[in-house]
Amino acid sequence: MKLYDVYPLFDINIVKGKGCKVWDDKGQEYLDLYGGHAVISIGHCHPHYVEMLTNQLNNLGFYSNSVINKLQVKLAERLGKASGYEDYQFFLINSGAEANENALKLASFTNGRTRVLSIEKAFHGRTSLAVEVTNNPKIIAPINDNGHVTYLPINDLEAWEKELAKGDVCACIIEAIQGVGGCNMVTPEFAQGLQAACKKYGTFLICDEIQCGYGRSGKFFAHQWLGIKPDLITVAKGIGNGFPMGGVLISPEFTPVYGQLGTTFGGNHLACTAALAVLDVFEKENLVQNAHEVGEYLIAQLKELQKRNSHITEVRGRGLMVGAVLDIPHKEVRSKLIHEQHCFTGCAGTNILRILPPLVLTKENVDDFIGRLETVLKEV
Ligand SMILES: Cc1ncc(COP(=O)(O)O)c(C=O)c1O
């Protein structure tokens, strides 16, 4: 049987990782400024993570959600404390798309409505509702195209208020910093105005923190830069440092109903152990603060590079979620970065380099990256 060929691949077989470095099967080392698509938070193969998962696997890999799982309770408590959402409730699933799917379902179960407002260029995943609120017609199958969603421009509060005033909107879903959309940032004025309008018209505000959250922005959640408190917050990616999992933080205004939501694998023992190990390392190594400090340094160094090289036209983002907008397609730049400079980066659109490193990145790593990027930008 062949693989179903949906991924355009770099011809590289990564077999080993440590911190912000990965190695291919020929022993070539790469600097990882991509983190496997913003997934690696505490660094590849962190020893504490490996030890905790190994111990858990030696005790119990999985049991179902029909029995008590104290690891889930512990994780909810720890995450509540770490993120400042101790009064919220936590529901665990297996991926980002599932997290958004369940957040949208909860909103609809609760206010009985079906309409959703989403931001132009948004990406929220590929399952039915998650893909419907994603602003990319190429990945919305006819079966998912059910007319629930209106896409509106980022930060255009008037346009959002006008739609909300119709009184039929179930939820607004936003990324405080857009990922796939290219590191476009929601402003505090827009976020606060949107939150007020949502409250006024009985609409739930969902913040998708799957990419921009979990410490990446330099605060635990990226929306915490904006002075808002959403009703529902979705997480995935960094929560498990590569162990597939997702979650929804649910405000106290929601009352759980037995059987209304559910999953076989969500919140399993290994997943919770991975997430607990991640939170241990966040605390021990001050990774949210590190993302803030090293992120500011990265942005400053990219802006310096912009002065020396006109291929960079804009630098945007926050913490370790940074977009360098180029005046040329990113394709050749990324290809040279990977094949000649041995450095992974992400991308967005046709001309944005998206930098999403593990949160353990150091200033030395930044200097190293800037050197490699400068070499490439001089050549193209
Ligand atoms: C902001 C955002 N939401 C949702 C998702 C979907 O997550 P997953 O691929 O785990 O379903 C992604 C994935 O890239 C994302 O960046």
The ligand as a MOL file (V3000), in Angstrom:
LIG
                    3D

  0  0  0     0  0            999 V3000
M  V30 BEGIN CTAB
M  V30 COUNTS 16 16 0 0 0
M  V30 BEGIN ATOM
M  V30 1 C -4.5610 28.2190 14.8520 0
M  V30 2 C -4.7800 26.7670 14.5610 0
M  V30 3 N -5.9510 26.1970 14.8720 0
M  V30 4 C -6.1820 24.8990 14.6430 0
M  V30 5 C -5.2340 24.0880 14.0640 0
M  V30 6 C -5.5340 22.6410 13.8140 0
M  V30 7 O -4.8160 21.8250 14.6710 0
M  V30 8 P -4.6260 20.2700 14.3280 0
M  V30 9 O -3.7890 20.1810 13.1020 0
M  V30 10 O -3.9900 19.7080 15.5670 0
M  V30 11 O -5.9910 19.7160 14.1140 0
M  V30 12 C -4.0080 24.6240 13.7070 0
M  V30 13 C -2.9780 23.8050 13.0440 0
M  V30 14 O -2.0540 24.2540 12.4220 0
M  V30 15 C -3.7690 26.0070 13.9540 0
M  V30 16 O -2.6050 26.5840 13.6110 0
M  V30 END ATOM
M  V30 BEGIN BOND
M  V30 1 1 1 2
M  V30 2 1 2 3
M  V30 3 2 2 15
M  V30 4 2 3 4
M  V30 5 1 4 5
M  V30 6 1 5 6
M  V30 7 2 5 12
M  V30 8 1 6 7
M  V30 9 1 7 8
M  V30 10 2 8 9
M  V30 11 1 8 10
M  V30 12 1 8 11
M  V30 13 1 12 13
M  V30 14 1 12 15
M  V30 15 2 13 14
M  V30 16 1 15 16
M  V30 END BOND
M  V30 END CTAB
M  END
